[in-house]
Amino acid sequence: MIGRDRTMVGAPNARDLGGMIGFDGRRVRAGRLLRTPALGRLTDEDLPLLAGLGPACVVDLRAASEMAVAPPDRLPGQPQVVHLPVHDPAHPVFTYVSAVLLGHDLTGYVDLAREGTPAAMEAIYRWFVTGEAARAGFSAAVRLATEEENLPLIYHCSAGKDRTGWLTVVLLHALGVDEAAVRADYLANNGLTSSLREVIVEAIRRRQPDMDEAAVRAVLEVREEYLDAAYAQVRQVHGSFGAYLRDGLGVTGEMIAALRANLLE
C-alpha cells in the first residue's frame, strides 16, 4: 500500500508516511517519505505507480549477502541508490528472514528455532539501538532525509518491517509524531501482509511438513514486544528518545529542523 487507494502487488506493505501528524500539529507531506520492502518483486503494473512518485533516492538497508540471493530492485528512472547495510552476522535472523521470503531451505536454522525466534527478534531490536552497524546505517539514512535533493526518499530492507520499521520509528520521532501513531504504523505491517504471509507459510509447509510454524511466523510478523525491546534499550542506554537521536545517532538540532522543514507541511 502506497496511499489509501494505491497498492503495489509486489510490495503490499509499501506505504507513504504522508498525513501523519507531527511537530506543532503539522502533517507529514505526502509523497516525500516512502517505506517499502525490497523492490525486486514489483510487477509491470506496479512500476508506473512507483514512477509517478518520482523517487530521487533509494536507501537499501540490506547486506550484500542478502542482495546476492534476491532479485534486483526494479526502479523507474535513475534514482540515487545508497546501500547502508544494517546487518550483523552474529544474528542469523537476518539471513533467516531472507531465506523464508525467497523460499530457500530452512534446515540450517534449527538451532535458531530451538533457542526461540521471538527472543532472537527482540535481541535484534535491542541491537538496532546499540549495534555499531545499526547506528551507522540509521544515522546515515536520517542525514539523507535532511537534504532536499534526496526527496522523495524510498527506504527498504528485505521484508520492509524490521530494519525499515525501526528507521521509520526514528524518522517519525524526529518529526514529532506521537508514539501511539508511530506504533500503529509499525503494527500495520501485519494486516497489509496477511495474505502473503499465509502463502509463504503454506509453501514452506509443503516443502517441510515438520517445520516449526511458530518460528516462521515470528519472523514474518511484527510484534509489540519487538518494538518494546528497542524502546526499553533506548531508555536503558540513553534515557529518552531525544537523547538517543542526539547521542546514539548524532542527529543534531539543525538536522531535526531540516527534517521538519523538508517533510512537514
TISE-95989 format. One record per residue: residue number from 1; residue in three letters; x, y, z of N, C-alpha, C in turn. Coordinates in Angstrom, 1 decimal. Example, Ala and Ser with C-alpha at 12.3 -4.5 7.8 and 13.67 -1.06 7.14 Angstrom:
  num  residuo     n_u     n_v     n_w    ca_u    ca_v    ca_w     c_u     c_v     c_w
    1      ALA    13.2    -5.7     7.8    12.3    -4.5     7.8    13.2    -3.3     7.8
    2      SER    12.8    -2.2     7.1    13.7    -1.1     7.1    12.9     0.0     7.9
END
This chain:
  num  residuo     n_u     n_v     n_w    ca_u    ca_v    ca_w     c_u     c_v     c_w
    1      MET     0.8    -1.2     0.0     0.0     0.0     0.0     0.9     1.2     0.0
    2      ILE     0.7     2.1    -1.0     1.4     3.4    -1.0     0.6     4.5    -0.4
    3      GLY    -0.6     4.6    -0.8    -1.6     5.5    -0.2    -2.9     4.8     0.1
    4      ARG    -3.9     5.5     0.5    -5.2     4.9     0.8    -5.7     4.1    -0.3
    5      ASP    -5.6     4.6    -1.5    -6.2     3.9    -2.7    -5.2     3.4    -3.7
    6      ARG    -4.0     3.3    -3.3    -2.9     2.9    -4.2    -2.1     1.7    -3.6
    7      THR    -2.1     0.6    -4.3    -1.4    -0.5    -3.8    -0.4    -1.1    -4.8
    8      MET     0.6    -1.8    -4.4     1.5    -2.4    -5.3     1.5    -3.9    -5.0
    9      VAL     1.2    -4.7    -6.0     1.1    -6.1    -5.7     2.4    -6.7    -5.2
   10      GLY     3.5    -6.3    -5.8     4.8    -6.8    -5.4     5.4    -6.3    -4.1
   11      ALA     4.7    -5.3    -3.5     5.2    -4.7    -2.3     4.0    -4.3    -1.4
   12      PRO     3.2    -5.3    -0.9     1.9    -5.0    -0.3     2.0    -4.1     1.0
   13      ASN     3.2    -4.1     1.6     3.3    -3.3     2.8     4.1    -2.0     2.6
   14      ALA     4.3    -1.6     1.3     4.8    -0.3     1.0     3.8     0.8     1.3
   15      ARG     4.3     1.9     1.9     3.4     2.9     2.3     4.1     4.3     2.4
   16      ASP     3.3     5.3     2.0     3.7     6.7     2.1     3.4     7.1     3.6
   17      LEU     4.3     7.8     4.2     4.1     8.2     5.6     3.4     9.6     5.6
   18      GLY     3.0    10.1     4.5     2.3    11.4     4.4     1.0    11.3     5.2
   19      GLY     0.7    12.4     5.8    -0.6    12.6     6.5    -0.5    12.4     8.0
   20      MET     0.6    11.8     8.5     0.7    11.6     9.9     1.0    13.0    10.6
   21      ILE     0.5    13.2    11.8     0.6    14.5    12.4     1.9    14.5    13.2
   22      GLY     2.7    15.5    12.9     4.0    15.7    13.6     4.1    16.9    14.5
   23      PHE     5.2    17.5    14.6     5.5    18.6    15.4     4.6    19.8    15.2
   24      ASP     4.1    20.4    16.2     3.2    21.6    16.2     2.0    21.4    15.3
   25      GLY     1.5    20.1    15.3     0.3    19.8    14.5     0.4    19.8    13.0
   26      ARG     1.7    19.9    12.5     1.9    19.9    11.1     1.9    18.4    10.6
   27      ARG     1.4    18.2     9.4     1.3    16.8     8.8     2.5    16.5     8.0
   28      VAL     2.9    15.3     8.0     4.0    14.8     7.1     3.5    15.0     5.7
   29      ARG     4.3    15.5     4.9     4.0    15.8     3.5     3.8    14.5     2.7
   30      ALA     2.8    14.4     1.9     2.6    13.2     1.1     3.6    13.1     0.0
   31      GLY     4.0    11.8    -0.3     4.9    11.6    -1.4     6.4    12.0    -1.2
   32      ARG     6.8    12.2     0.0     8.1    12.6     0.3     8.9    11.5     1.0
   33      LEU     8.3    10.6     1.8     9.0     9.6     2.6     8.2     8.3     2.4
   34      LEU     8.9     7.3     1.8     8.2     6.1     1.5     8.9     4.9     2.0
   35      ARG     8.2     4.0     2.8     8.9     2.8     3.3     8.3     1.6     2.5
   36      THR     9.2     0.7     2.2     8.8    -0.4     1.3     9.6    -1.7     1.7
   37      PRO     9.2    -2.8     1.2    10.1    -4.0     1.2    11.1    -3.9     0.0
   38      ALA    11.9    -4.8    -0.1    12.8    -4.9    -1.3    11.9    -4.9    -2.5
   39      LEU    12.4    -4.2    -3.6    11.5    -3.9    -4.8    11.8    -4.8    -5.9
   40      GLY    12.4    -6.0    -5.7    12.7    -6.9    -6.8    11.5    -7.7    -7.3
   41      ARG    10.4    -7.7    -6.5     9.2    -8.5    -6.9     8.1    -7.6    -7.4
   42      LEU     8.4    -6.3    -7.8     7.4    -5.5    -8.3     6.9    -6.0    -9.7
   43      THR     5.6    -5.9    -9.9     5.1    -6.3   -11.2     5.2    -5.2   -12.2
   44      ASP     4.9    -5.5   -13.5     5.0    -4.5   -14.5     3.9    -3.4   -14.2
   45      GLU     2.8    -3.8   -13.6     1.7    -2.9   -13.3     2.1    -2.0   -12.1
   46      ASP     3.0    -2.4   -11.2     3.5    -1.7   -10.1     4.4    -0.5   -10.5
   47      LEU     5.1    -0.7   -11.6     6.2     0.3   -11.9     5.7     1.7   -12.2
   48      PRO     4.6     1.8   -13.0     4.1     3.2   -13.2     3.7     3.9   -12.0
   49      LEU     3.1     3.2   -11.0     2.8     3.8    -9.7     4.0     4.3    -9.0
   50      LEU     5.1     3.5    -9.0     6.3     3.9    -8.4     6.9     5.1    -9.1
   51      ALA     6.9     5.0   -10.5     7.4     6.1   -11.3     6.7     7.4   -11.0
   52      GLY     5.4     7.3   -10.8     4.6     8.5   -10.5     5.0     9.2    -9.3
   53      LEU     5.7     8.5    -8.4     6.1     9.1    -7.1     7.5     9.8    -7.3
   54      GLY     8.2     9.5    -8.4     9.4    10.1    -8.7    10.5    10.1    -7.7
   55      PRO    10.9     8.9    -7.2    11.9     8.8    -6.1    13.2     9.4    -6.6
   56      ALA    13.8    10.2    -5.7    15.1    10.8    -6.0    16.2     9.9    -5.5
   57      CYS    15.9     9.2    -4.3    17.0     8.4    -3.7    16.3     7.2    -3.1
   58      VAL    17.0     6.1    -3.2    16.6     4.8    -2.6    17.6     4.3    -1.6
   59      VAL    17.3     4.1    -0.4    18.2     3.6     0.6    17.9     2.1     0.8
   60      ASP    18.9     1.3     0.6    18.8    -0.1     0.8    19.6    -0.6     2.0
   61      LEU    18.9    -1.1     3.0    19.5    -1.4     4.3    20.0    -2.9     4.4
   62      ARG    19.9    -3.6     3.2    20.3    -5.0     3.2    21.8    -5.1     3.1
   63      ALA    22.3    -6.3     3.6    23.7    -6.6     3.4    23.9    -7.2     2.0
   64      ALA    25.1    -7.2     1.6    25.4    -7.7     0.2    25.0    -9.2     0.1
   65      SER    25.2    -9.9     1.2    24.8   -11.3     1.1    23.3   -11.5     0.9
   66      GLU    22.5   -10.6     1.4    21.0   -10.7     1.2    20.7   -10.3    -0.3
   67      MET    21.4    -9.3    -0.7    21.1    -8.8    -2.1    21.5    -9.8    -3.1
   68      ALA    22.5   -10.6    -2.8    23.1   -11.5    -3.8    22.1   -12.6    -4.2
   69      VAL    21.2   -13.0    -3.2    20.3   -14.1    -3.4    18.9   -13.6    -3.7
   70      ALA    18.7   -12.3    -3.9    17.4   -11.8    -4.2    17.3   -11.1    -5.5
   71      PRO    16.2   -11.1    -6.2    16.1   -10.4    -7.4    16.4    -8.9    -7.3
   72      PRO    17.1    -8.3    -8.2    17.4    -6.9    -8.1    16.2    -6.0    -8.0
   73      ASP    16.3    -4.9    -7.3    15.2    -3.9    -7.3    14.9    -3.5    -8.7
   74      ARG    13.6    -3.3    -8.9    13.0    -2.8   -10.1    12.7    -1.3    -9.8
   75      LEU    13.5    -0.4   -10.4    13.4     1.0   -10.1    13.1     1.8   -11.4
   76      PRO    12.1     2.7   -11.4    11.9     3.5   -12.5    12.9     4.7   -12.5
   77      GLY    13.2     5.2   -13.7    14.1     6.3   -13.7    15.5     6.0   -13.3
   78      GLN    16.2     6.9   -12.8    17.6     6.7   -12.3    17.8     7.4   -10.9
   79      PRO    17.1     6.9    -9.9    17.3     7.5    -8.6    18.7     7.1    -8.1
   80      GLN    19.2     7.9    -7.2    20.4     7.6    -6.5    20.1     6.4    -5.6
   81      VAL    21.0     5.4    -5.6    20.8     4.2    -4.7    21.9     4.2    -3.7
   82      VAL    21.6     4.2    -2.5    22.6     4.2    -1.4    22.4     3.0    -0.6
   83      HIS    23.5     2.2    -0.5    23.5     1.0     0.3    24.1     1.3     1.7
   84      LEU    23.2     1.1     2.7    23.6     1.3     4.1    23.3     0.0     4.9
   85      PRO    24.2    -1.0     4.8    23.9    -2.3     5.4    23.8    -2.3     6.9
   86      VAL    22.6    -2.6     7.3    22.3    -2.7     8.8    22.2    -4.2     9.0
   87      HIS    23.3    -4.8     9.4    23.4    -6.3     9.4    24.5    -6.7    10.4
   88      ASP    24.2    -7.8    11.1    25.2    -8.4    12.0    25.2    -9.9    11.8
   89      PRO    26.3   -10.5    11.3    26.3   -11.9    11.0    26.2   -12.7    12.3
   90      ALA    26.3   -12.1    13.4    26.1   -12.8    14.7    24.6   -13.1    15.0
   91      HIS    23.8   -12.4    14.2    22.3   -12.6    14.4    21.8   -13.3    13.1
   92      PRO    21.6   -14.6    13.1    21.2   -15.3    11.9    19.8   -15.0    11.5
   93      VAL    19.0   -14.3    12.3    17.7   -14.0    11.9    17.7   -13.2    10.6
   94      PHE    18.7   -12.3    10.4    18.7   -11.6     9.1    18.7   -12.5     7.9
   95      THR    19.5   -13.5     7.9    19.5   -14.4     6.7    18.3   -15.3     6.8
   96      TYR    17.8   -15.6     8.0    16.6   -16.4     8.1    15.4   -15.7     7.4
   97      VAL    15.2   -14.5     7.7    14.1   -13.7     7.1    14.2   -13.8     5.5
   98      SER    15.4   -13.6     5.0    15.6   -13.6     3.6    15.3   -15.0     3.0
   99      ALA    15.8   -16.1     3.8    15.6   -17.4     3.3    14.1   -17.8     3.3
  100      VAL    13.3   -17.3     4.3    11.9   -17.5     4.3    11.2   -16.9     3.1
  101      LEU    11.6   -15.6     2.9    10.9   -14.8     1.8    11.2   -15.4     0.5
  102      LEU    12.4   -15.9     0.3    12.8   -16.4    -1.0    12.6   -17.9    -1.2
  103      GLY    12.0   -18.6    -0.2    11.7   -20.0    -0.4    12.9   -20.9    -0.3
  104      HIS    14.0   -20.5     0.4    15.1   -21.3     0.5    15.0   -22.3     1.6
  105      ASP    15.9   -23.3     1.6    16.0   -24.4     2.6    16.2   -23.8     4.0
  106      LEU    15.4   -24.2     5.0    15.4   -23.6     6.3    16.1   -24.6     7.3
  107      THR    16.6   -25.7     6.8    17.1   -26.7     7.8    18.3   -26.2     8.5
  108      GLY    19.0   -25.3     8.0    20.2   -24.8     8.7    19.9   -23.9     9.8
  109      TYR    18.6   -23.6    10.1    18.2   -22.7    11.2    17.5   -23.4    12.3
  110      VAL    17.8   -24.7    12.5    17.1   -25.4    13.5    17.5   -24.9    14.9
  111      ASP    18.8   -24.5    15.1    19.2   -24.0    16.4    18.5   -22.7    16.7
  112      LEU    18.3   -21.9    15.7    17.6   -20.6    16.0    16.2   -20.9    16.5
  113      ALA    15.5   -21.8    15.8    14.1   -22.1    16.2    14.1   -22.7    17.6
  114      ARG    15.1   -23.5    17.9    15.2   -24.2    19.3    15.4   -23.1    20.4
  115      GLU    16.2   -22.1    20.1    16.5   -21.1    21.1    15.4   -20.2    21.3
  116      GLY    14.5   -20.1    20.3    13.3   -19.2    20.5    13.4   -18.0    19.5
  117      THR    12.8   -18.1    18.4    12.8   -17.0    17.4    12.3   -15.7    18.0
  118      PRO    11.2   -15.6    18.7    10.8   -14.3    19.3    11.9   -13.7    20.1
  119      ALA    12.6   -14.4    21.0    13.6   -13.9    21.8    14.8   -13.4    20.9
  120      ALA    15.1   -14.1    19.8    16.1   -13.6    18.9    15.7   -12.3    18.2
  121      MET    14.4   -12.2    17.9    13.9   -11.0    17.3    14.0    -9.8    18.3
  122      GLU    13.7   -10.0    19.5    13.9    -9.0    20.5    15.3    -8.6    20.6
  123      ALA    16.2    -9.5    20.6    17.7    -9.2    20.6    18.1    -8.4    19.5
  124      ILE    17.6    -8.6    18.3    17.9    -7.8    17.1    17.4    -6.4    17.3
  125      TYR    16.2    -6.2    17.8    15.7    -4.9    18.0    16.5    -4.1    19.1
  126      ARG    17.0    -4.8    20.1    17.9    -4.1    21.0    19.2    -3.7    20.3
  127      TRP    19.7    -4.6    19.4    20.9    -4.3    18.6    20.7    -3.1    17.7
  128      PHE    19.5    -2.9    17.2    19.2    -1.8    16.4    19.6    -0.5    17.1
  129      VAL    19.5    -0.5    18.4    19.7     0.8    19.1    21.2     0.9    19.4
  130      THR    21.9    -0.2    19.7    23.3    -0.1    20.2    24.3    -0.6    19.2
  131      GLY    24.0    -1.4    18.2    24.9    -2.0    17.3    25.6    -1.0    16.5
  132      GLU    26.9    -1.2    16.3    27.7    -0.2    15.5    27.2     0.0    14.1
  133      ALA    27.0    -1.1    13.4    26.5    -1.1    12.0    25.1    -0.5    12.0
  134      ALA    24.2    -0.8    13.0    22.9    -0.2    13.0    22.9     1.3    13.2
  135      ARG    23.7     1.7    14.2    23.8     3.2    14.4    24.3     3.9    13.2
  136      ALA    25.3     3.3    12.5    25.9     4.0    11.4    24.9     4.1    10.2
  137      GLY    24.2     3.0    10.0    23.2     2.9     8.9    22.0     3.8     9.1
  138      PHE    21.5     3.8    10.3    20.3     4.6    10.6    20.7     6.1    10.6
  139      SER    21.8     6.4    11.1    22.3     7.8    11.2    22.5     8.3     9.8
  140      ALA    23.1     7.5     8.9    23.3     8.0     7.5    22.0     8.2     6.8
  141      ALA    21.1     7.3     7.0    19.8     7.4     6.4    19.0     8.7     6.8
  142      VAL    19.1     9.0     8.1    18.5    10.2     8.6    19.1    11.4     7.9
  143      ARG    20.4    11.4     7.8    21.1    12.5     7.1    20.7    12.7     5.7
  144      LEU    20.5    11.6     5.0    20.0    11.7     3.6    18.6    12.4     3.6
  145      ALA    17.8    12.1     4.5    16.4    12.6     4.5    16.4    14.1     4.9
  146      THR    17.5    14.6     5.4    17.6    16.1     5.7    17.8    16.9     4.5
  147      GLU    18.2    16.3     3.4    18.7    17.0     2.2    17.6    17.0     1.1
  148      GLU    17.2    18.1     0.7    16.1    18.3    -0.2    16.3    17.5    -1.5
  149      GLU    17.5    17.4    -2.0    17.8    16.7    -3.3    17.5    15.2    -3.2
  150      ASN    17.4    14.7    -2.0    17.2    13.2    -1.9    15.7    12.9    -1.7
  151      LEU    14.8    13.9    -1.9    13.4    13.6    -1.7    12.7    13.7    -3.1
  152      PRO    11.7    12.8    -3.3    11.2    11.8    -2.4    12.2    10.7    -2.1
  153      LEU    12.2    10.2    -0.9    13.1     9.2    -0.4    12.4     7.9    -0.2
  154      ILE    12.9     6.8    -0.8    12.4     5.4    -0.5    13.5     4.7     0.3
  155      TYR    13.0     4.0     1.3    14.0     3.1     2.1    13.4     1.8     2.3
  156      HIS    14.3     0.8     2.3    13.8    -0.6     2.5    14.9    -1.5     3.0
  157      CYS    14.5    -2.7     3.5    15.4    -3.8     3.8    14.9    -5.0     2.9
  158      SER    14.8    -6.2     3.5    14.2    -7.3     2.7    12.7    -7.3     2.8
  159      ALA    12.2    -7.5     4.0    10.7    -7.6     4.2    10.1    -6.3     4.4
  160      GLY    10.8    -5.2     4.7    10.2    -3.9     4.9     9.5    -3.8     6.2
  161      LYS    10.0    -4.5     7.2     9.2    -4.5     8.5    10.1    -4.3     9.7
  162      ASP    11.3    -4.8     9.8    12.1    -4.7    11.0    13.1    -3.5    10.9
  163      ARG    14.2    -3.6    10.1    15.1    -2.5     9.9    14.4    -1.3     9.3
  164      THR    13.5    -1.6     8.3    12.7    -0.5     7.8    11.8     0.1     8.8
  165      GLY    11.2    -0.8     9.7    10.3    -0.4    10.7    11.0     0.5    11.7
  166      TRP    12.2     0.1    12.2    12.9     0.9    13.2    13.4     2.2    12.6
  167      LEU    13.8     2.3    11.3    14.2     3.6    10.7    12.9     4.5    10.7
  168      THR    11.8     3.9    10.4    10.6     4.7    10.4    10.3     5.2    11.8
  169      VAL    10.5     4.4    12.8    10.3     4.9    14.2    11.2     6.1    14.4
  170      VAL    12.5     6.0    14.0    13.5     7.1    14.2    13.0     8.3    13.5
  171      LEU    12.6     8.2    12.2    12.3     9.4    11.4    11.0    10.0    12.0
  172      LEU    10.0     9.2    12.3     8.8     9.8    12.8     9.0    10.5    14.2
  173      HIS     9.8     9.9    15.1    10.1    10.6    16.3    10.8    11.9    16.1
  174      ALA    11.7    11.9    15.2    12.4    13.2    14.8    11.4    14.2    14.3
  175      LEU    10.4    13.8    13.6     9.4    14.7    13.0     8.3    15.1    14.1
  176      GLY     8.4    14.5    15.3     7.5    14.9    16.3     6.2    14.2    16.3
  177      VAL     6.1    13.0    15.6     4.9    12.2    15.6     4.7    11.5    16.9
  178      ASP     3.5    11.5    17.4     3.1    10.8    18.7     3.5     9.4    18.7
  179      GLU     4.0     8.9    19.8     4.4     7.5    19.9     3.3     6.5    19.6
  180      ALA     2.1     6.8    19.9     1.0     5.9    19.6     0.8     5.8    18.1
  181      ALA     0.9     6.9    17.4     0.8     6.8    15.9     2.0     6.1    15.3
  182      VAL     3.2     6.3    15.9     4.4     5.5    15.4     4.1     4.0    15.6
  183      ARG     3.6     3.6    16.7     3.4     2.2    17.0     2.3     1.7    16.0
  184      ALA     1.3     2.4    15.8     0.2     2.0    14.9     0.8     1.7    13.4
  185      ASP     1.6     2.6    13.0     2.2     2.4    11.7     3.1     1.2    11.7
  186      TYR     3.9     1.0    12.7     4.7    -0.2    12.8     3.9    -1.5    12.7
  187      LEU     2.8    -1.5    13.5     2.0    -2.7    13.6     1.1    -2.9    12.3
  188      ALA     1.0    -1.9    11.5     0.1    -2.0    10.3     0.7    -3.1     9.3
  189      ASN     2.0    -3.4     9.4     2.6    -4.4     8.6     1.8    -5.7     8.6
  190      ASN     1.3    -6.1     9.7     0.7    -7.5     9.8    -0.6    -7.6     9.0
  191      GLY    -1.4    -6.5     9.0    -2.6    -6.5     8.2    -2.3    -6.4     6.8
  192      LEU    -1.3    -5.7     6.4    -1.0    -5.5     5.0    -0.4    -6.7     4.3
  193      THR     0.2    -7.6     5.1     0.9    -8.7     4.6     0.2   -10.0     5.0
  194      SER    -1.0   -10.0     5.5    -1.6   -11.2     6.0    -1.8   -12.3     4.9
  195      SER    -2.2   -11.9     3.7    -2.4   -12.9     2.6    -1.1   -13.4     2.2
  196      LEU    -0.1   -12.6     2.0     1.3   -13.0     1.6     1.8   -13.9     2.6
  197      ARG     1.6   -13.6     3.9     2.2   -14.4     5.0     1.6   -15.9     4.9
  198      GLU     0.4   -16.0     4.7    -0.2   -17.3     4.6     0.3   -18.1     3.4
  199      VAL     0.5   -17.4     2.3     1.1   -18.1     1.1     2.5   -18.6     1.4
  200      ILE     3.3   -17.8     2.1     4.6   -18.2     2.5     4.6   -19.4     3.4
  201      VAL     3.8   -19.3     4.5     3.7   -20.4     5.4     3.3   -21.7     4.8
  202      GLU     2.3   -21.6     3.9     1.8   -22.9     3.2     2.9   -23.4     2.3
  203      ALA     3.6   -22.5     1.6     4.7   -23.0     0.7     5.8   -23.7     1.5
  204      ILE     6.1   -23.2     2.6     7.1   -23.8     3.5     6.6   -25.2     4.0
  205      ARG     5.4   -25.2     4.4     4.8   -26.4     4.9     4.8   -27.5     3.9
  206      ARG     4.6   -27.2     2.6     4.6   -28.2     1.6     6.0   -28.8     1.4
  207      ARG     7.0   -27.9     1.5     8.4   -28.4     1.4     8.9   -29.1     2.6
  208      GLN     8.5   -28.6     3.8     9.0   -29.1     5.0     7.8   -29.4     6.0
  209      PRO     7.1   -30.5     5.9     6.0   -30.8     6.7     6.2   -30.7     8.2
  210      ASP     7.5   -30.9     8.6     7.7   -30.8    10.1     8.3   -29.5    10.5
  211      MET     8.0   -28.4     9.7     8.6   -27.1    10.0     8.0   -26.6    11.4
  212      ASP     8.8   -25.7    12.0     8.3   -25.1    13.2     7.6   -23.8    12.8
  213      GLU     6.2   -24.0    12.7     5.4   -22.9    12.2     5.5   -21.6    13.1
  214      ALA     5.6   -21.8    14.4     5.7   -20.7    15.3     7.0   -19.9    15.0
  215      ALA     8.1   -20.6    14.7     9.3   -19.9    14.5     9.3   -19.1    13.2
  216      VAL     8.6   -19.7    12.2     8.5   -19.0    10.9     7.6   -17.7    11.1
  217      ARG     6.5   -17.9    11.7     5.6   -16.7    11.9     6.3   -15.6    12.7
  218      ALA     7.1   -16.0    13.6     7.8   -15.0    14.4     8.6   -14.0    13.6
  219      VAL     9.2   -14.5    12.5    10.0   -13.6    11.6     9.2   -13.0    10.5
  220      LEU     8.0   -13.5    10.3     7.1   -12.9     9.2     6.2   -11.8     9.7
  221      GLU     6.1   -11.7    11.1     5.3   -10.7    11.7     6.1    -9.6    12.4
  222      VAL     5.5    -8.5    12.6     6.0    -7.6    13.6     5.2    -7.8    14.9
  223      ARG     5.8    -7.5    16.0     5.1    -7.7    17.3     5.4    -6.6    18.3
  224      GLU     4.5    -6.3    19.1     4.7    -5.2    20.0     5.9    -5.4    20.9
  225      GLU     6.1    -6.7    21.3     7.2    -6.9    22.2     8.6    -6.7    21.5
  226      TYR     8.6    -6.8    20.2     9.9    -6.5    19.5    10.2    -5.0    19.6
  227      LEU     9.1    -4.2    19.3     9.3    -2.7    19.4     9.6    -2.3    20.8
  228      ASP     8.9    -2.9    21.7     9.1    -2.6    23.1    10.5    -2.9    23.6
  229      ALA    11.1    -3.9    23.0    12.5    -4.3    23.4    13.4    -3.1    22.9
  230      ALA    13.2    -2.6    21.8    14.0    -1.5    21.3    13.8    -0.2    22.1
  231      TYR    12.6     0.1    22.4    12.3     1.3    23.3    12.9     1.1    24.6
  232      ALA    12.9    -0.1    25.2    13.5    -0.3    26.5    15.0    -0.1    26.4
  233      GLN    15.6    -0.6    25.3    17.0    -0.4    25.2    17.4     1.1    25.0
  234      VAL    16.5     1.9    24.4    16.7     3.3    24.3    16.7     3.9    25.7
  235      ARG    15.7     3.6    26.5    15.6     4.2    27.8    16.8     3.7    28.7
  236      GLN    17.2     2.5    28.6    18.3     2.0    29.4    19.6     2.7    29.1
  237      VAL    19.9     2.8    27.8    21.2     3.4    27.4    21.2     4.9    27.3
  238      HIS    20.1     5.5    26.9    20.1     7.0    26.7    19.1     7.7    27.5
  239      GLY    18.2     7.1    28.1    17.2     7.8    29.0    16.0     8.3    28.3
  240      SER    16.1     8.7    27.1    15.0     9.3    26.3    15.3     9.1    24.8
  241      PHE    14.2     9.2    24.0    14.4     9.0    22.6    15.2    10.2    22.0
  242      GLY    14.9    11.4    22.5    15.6    12.6    22.1    17.1    12.4    22.3
  243      ALA    17.5    11.9    23.5    18.9    11.7    23.7    19.5    10.6    22.8
  244      TYR    18.7     9.6    22.5    19.2     8.5    21.5    19.4     9.2    20.2
  245      LEU    18.5    10.0    19.7    18.7    10.7    18.4    20.0    11.5    18.5
  246      ARG    20.2    12.2    19.5    21.4    13.1    19.6    22.7    12.3    19.9
  247      ASP    22.7    11.5    20.9    24.0    10.8    21.3    24.2     9.5    20.6
  248      GLY    23.1     8.8    20.3    23.3     7.5    19.6    23.5     7.6    18.1
  249      LEU    22.7     8.5    17.5    22.7     8.6    16.1    23.4     9.9    15.6
  250      GLY    23.7    10.8    16.5    24.4    12.1    16.0    23.4    13.0    15.3
  251      VAL    22.1    12.9    15.6    21.2    13.8    14.9    21.1    15.1    15.7
  252      THR    21.6    16.1    15.1    21.7    17.4    15.8    20.3    18.2    15.7
  253      GLY    20.3    19.3    16.4    19.1    20.1    16.3    18.9    20.7    14.9
  254      GLU    20.0    21.0    14.3    19.9    21.5    12.9    19.4    20.5    12.0
  255      MET    19.7    19.2    12.2    19.2    18.2    11.3    17.7    18.0    11.5
  256      ILE    17.3    18.0    12.8    15.9    17.9    13.1    15.1    19.0    12.4
  257      ALA    15.6    20.2    12.5    15.0    21.4    11.9    14.9    21.2    10.4
  258      ALA    15.9    20.6     9.8    15.9    20.4     8.3    14.9    19.3     8.0
  259      LEU    14.8    18.3     8.7    13.8    17.2     8.5    12.4    17.8     8.5
  260      ARG    12.2    18.6     9.5    10.8    19.2     9.7    10.5    20.2     8.6
  261      ALA    11.5    20.9     8.2    11.3    21.9     7.1    11.0    21.2     5.8
  262      ASN    11.7    20.0     5.5    11.5    19.3     4.3    10.3    18.4     4.2
  263      LEU     9.9    17.9     5.4     8.9    16.8     5.4     7.6    17.1     6.1
  264      LEU     7.5    18.3     6.7     6.2    18.7     7.3     5.6    19.8     6.6
  265      GLU     4.3    19.8     6.5     3.5    20.8     5.8     3.6    22.1     6.6
END
